[in-house]
């Protein structure tokens, strides 16, 4: 099975992949809900490998005390497990790379093109975060990161440590940016090997690589994926690096290849119930020592498959157009959402459920607005930088 086979079929049916944009939108909102739930509950609950019973006791107490009953309790439950959508984002990176891969492209050109897609939104998110932080600090006595961290962010990736701690002082979720750059570096190799090795050998290699790395991280490096449970010298750092997540990228590449080649099972019902089973295994595994290090390799593909089953045939023009536009904003939305979620709770307080819902609504609206501004400004900033550098370069020519 080859990646290039079926390319014409994929391009002819490109409208059908609108479900990917819908998945991006759902994942972005899921991550916003998750961070909002952490601030609202003051980090009181994170799944731990202590068994289902112990987790349920803590979880049910948190839901009752903070979210009450009915719809809010369901929303609270989903929010507290919203971290799963970050793994969905990671899997989608591999999936979209397989769908958009241009095998004939020069490696350095590929790296430049893909890196700039990551870095321009990031640099503009830093700029907006700086402006908003300065206003919050001046008007409302809010927090603003030290100048060294802003310098590291504006000059990223020239000044950063190995997994982005300097920029995390501005926004915690920004560890994801160096991770994405690392994925881009290895993705051409992975896409080539998916074509050469075949799906089974491809998944076997990267599955074993990830498992070995994770075992080394726990038993040799002294790390722990659930750093809120056990404090270690290296914290969660090794699990934010690409070797810990590379199997998810591989799964995404395989899924994208199967879509491109029209090799997915024809029965949506089988896919649906298979995904339900996968999700159940992953969800339960995260509560036990034997399963919590690999749980996302079950629940992340399960979520993506479920959304594929539900949305892959959708053709309502207004809805698909809206989701496509929002999906294009999902990365910028991710970069800026934590500022609004964090500051909202600091100013609204966490004493009432209404503060949680107000934060969700306000953070969503403001994050979309800023994400839209970021995407609109990218071409102008890019051109200004290019023109400025060309002018300087010419003036300095001998």
N, C-alpha and C positions, 0 to 999 in steps of 0.2 A: 504494500500500500504506500503510495507516495503523496506528499503534500500538494504537489502541483496538479495531480489528477483531479478533475472535477472543478478546476478553477472557473471555467466558463459557466458551468452550472451555478456556481456560487454567485458570480457577478450578475447573472440573469435573475437571481432570486434574492438580491441584496436587501430588498425591502423587508424580507422575512426576519432579518437579524435585528429588527427594531426591538425585539425582546431583550437584546443585550443592553440597549440604552435603558430600558425599563428596569433591568436588573441593577444597573449602575445607580439609578435614582433610588431604588429601594435600599440598596446597600449604603448609600450616602446618608439617607434618612435613618437607617438602622444604627449607624455609627453615631449620629447626632443624638439619637435617643439613648444610646449606651452611655455616652459621656455625660449627658444630662442626668441620667439615673445615678451615676456615680457621685456627681456633685450634690444631688438632692438627698441621697442616702448617706453621704459622707463616707463612701467607700466601705460600707458596712458588710456588703456581700460580694464575694467573688467565688465561683465554683472551686471547690477544693477536692483533692483526691482522698477524701475521708469517708466515702460511701454515700449512697443515696439518702439514707435516713438522716445522717448528720447534716447534709446539705439542705434537705427539705425542711428540717426544723428551723434552721437559720433563715432560709428563703421565705417560708410561710410567715415567720415573725416579721420580717422586713416588709413583705407585701401588705400584711394586715396593719402594721403601724404607720407605714408611709403612704400606701396607695389605697387602702380601704378594701372595698369589694366591687364586684361587677366589672364594668368595662375598664376602669382605672387599674384594677388589679391585674387584668389580662395585659394591659399596656405596660404595666410595671414589670410583669414577668418577661415579656418580650424585650423590654429595654435592658434589663439586667443581663440578658444573653446576647445583646446587640454586638458584642465583640466578634461574634461569628461572621458578621458581614465584612469585617476587614479581611478575613480569609477568603470570602467570596470575591472581594476586590482583587486579591492576589491571584486567584484562579482565573479571573477574567483577563488579567494581563497576558497570561499564556494563551488563552483562547483567542483573544483579538490579534495577538502576534501571529498565530497560525493562519488566521483568516486574511491578514493583510501582508504577509511576508512576501517580499519581492526578492527571490533568491539570487537574482543577477546583480543586486546592488553591491557596490563596494563597501567593505566592512567599515572603514572610517567614515564614509558618507552616511552610512546607517546609524552609527553611534552619534554623529553630530546631529542628524535630523531628530532622532529619538530623544537624545539628551535635552535638546532645546525645547522639545514639547513638554518636558518635565520642569526645566529650569525657569523658563520665562514666566509661567504661572506662579512658580514658587517665589521668584524675586519680586513680582508684583504683590503677592500675598504678604511678603515681608514688609513692603512699603506701606500697604494698607494697615497692616497690623501695627506698624510703628506709629502711623498717624493716629489711629484709633486709641492706641495705648497712651500716647502723649495727651490726647484730649481727655481720656478717662482719668489719667493721673492729675492733670491740671484742674479739671472741673469737679471730679468726684473723689479725688485722693486715692485713685486706684493704683494697682501695681504696674510698674514698667521695668523691664529687664535691664540689667547693666549694659553699658555702652559696648563692652567687649563682645557680648553675645549678639548685639545688633551688627557689629562689624563682621563677625563670623557668618551671620546669616546673609548679609548683603554680598559678601565675597564668596559664599558657598558656590562650588565645592572646594575652593582653594584653602579655606581655613575651617576645618572641622575635624573632630576626632572620629574614631573608627566606626561609630554608629550614631553619630549626630547628637551627642549630649549637649554640645554648646547651643545648638538651635532648639533643643527641647526645653531650654530654660525660657524660651519665648512661647513655644507651643508644643506640648507633649507629643501630639500625633505626628510631628514633623520628622520623627525617626524614620518614617515611611519613605521620605524623599531619597536619602542615600541608598536605601534598599532598592528603590526603583531604578536608580542609576546602575546599581550592580546587576540587576536583572537584565538591563539592556546590554551590558557588556557580554554576558554569557548567552543571551538568547539566540544569536546566530548559530553558535555551536550546537545548542539544544535543538533548534529547528532542523539543522542539517542532520543530526544524529537520529531524530525522529523519522526522517525520511530513509536513512541508511540502515538503521537497526530493526525497524519494524516496531509496532506498538508494544508488544509483550516485552521484548528485550529493553526497550526504552524505559518503560515503567519499572521494570525489575532493577535496572541499574540505578536510577534516581531514587527509587524507593529504598534500596539498600544503603545508598549514600546518605540519605536523610536520616535513616534509622541509626546508622553507625555514628553519625555526627551528634545526634541527640543523646545517645547513650554516653558518648564521650563527654558531652556537656554536663550531664548529670553526675556521672561517676568519676570523671577525671578533672574537668574544669571547675567543678563545684558549683554549678549553676542550678537553677530551678525555674521551670517555666511559670509556675505560679509564685511569683516573688512576694506576693502579699501573704503567703502562707509560711514560707521559710525564708529568712533573711540570709543571704550569702554574700561573699566578697565581690562576686561578679554579677549578682542580681539576675535580671532577666536578659542581660546583654547578649549572650550567645544565641538566644532564641529570637533576636531581632535581626539576625544576619541571614544572608541568603541560603547557606547550607541547611538551615533549619526549615526553610519554606520551599526549597527547590522542587520537592515532590508535588506541591500544589501547582507550581508553574508547569511541571511536566503533565499533570492531569489536565490542566487547561489547554495545553498544546494538543494533547490527544483528542480532547473534546472538540476543539476547533477543527482538527483534521477530519474527524468523523462527520462533522457538519458539512465541511467543504466537499467531502466525497459522498455525501448522502448515505452514510453507512450506519446511522443510528437506527435502532429498531423502529419499524413502522408503527407498531402499536403504542400509542401514547399512554394507554392504560397500564401496560407492563412497565414503561418508564416511570410512571407516577408511583406505582406501588413499590417498585425497586428503589426509588428515591426515598420513599417513606421509611423503608427498612434500613437503608443506609443512614438516614438522619437519626433514627432511633438508636442504632448502634453507636454512632458518634456522640449523641447527646448523653447516653448512659455511660460511655467510656470515660468521659471527662471527670466523673466522680470517683474513679478507682485508680489505684496505683499502676495497674497493668495496662490501662488504656488512656490515661489523661495526656500522655505525650504525643499520641497520634490521633486524638479525637477529631481534629479539624480535617484530617484526610478522609473522613467519612461525611461529616455534616456539611462541609463546604461544597463538595460536588453535588450532594443531595439537594441543597438549596438551589443551586444553579439549574439542575435538571428539573426540579419542580417548577421553577419560573419559566424554563424553556417549554415545558408541557403546557402551562397555562397561557403563555403569551406569544408563542412562536407563530401562531396562525392569526393573530389579531390584525385587522385591516381597517379599523375605524380611522378615517383620515385625520380628524382633529386631534384625537388622542395620540396617534402615532407621531404626528408632527410635534406636538407638545413634549412628548417623552424624548424624542430625538434631540430637541433643543435643550431640555433639562439634562439629559444624559451627557451632552457635550460640556456641561458646566460642572459635572460631578467631581472632577479632580480639584478644580478651584474651590468648589463648595467644601470639599474635605479639608483643604488647606486653611480655610478661614473660619469654619464652623465653631472650632473650640474656643476662639476668642469670645464669641457672642454667648455661647453656653456658659462658659466660666464666669464672665463678667455679669451676666444676668443674675445668676444665683448669688453672687457677692453683693449685688445691690438690692435684689428682691428678697433675699433670705431663703432659707430652706425649711421653714416651719409649717408651710401649708401646701396642700396638693395643688392649689391654684398656681403657686409659684412654679411648680414643675411644668404645668401646661402653658403658662405664660412664656416660660423660657423656650419651650419647644416651638411655639408659634413665632415668637420674636426672632429666635435664632434662625429658624428656617427662612423667614422673610428676608432678614438682613443678610444672611449668608448667600442667598440667591442673588440679591441685588449686587453685593460686592463681587461675587463670582462672575456675574454678567459684565461688570465694569472691567474686571481683570481680563476676560476674554476679548472685550472690545479694545482694550488698550495695548494688548500684546503686539499687534502689527506696528503701531506707532512707536512704541519703545524700542522694538527690534530695529526698525528703520533708523531711528534717531541714533542708536548705538552704532549701527553699521556705518552710517554717514559720518558720524563723529570720528570713528576709528579711521576711516578712509582719509579724512581730512588731516588728522594727526600724522598718519603714515606717510602721506604725500609731502607734508611739510618737513618731515624729518629725513626724507630721502636725500642722499648726497648728490 
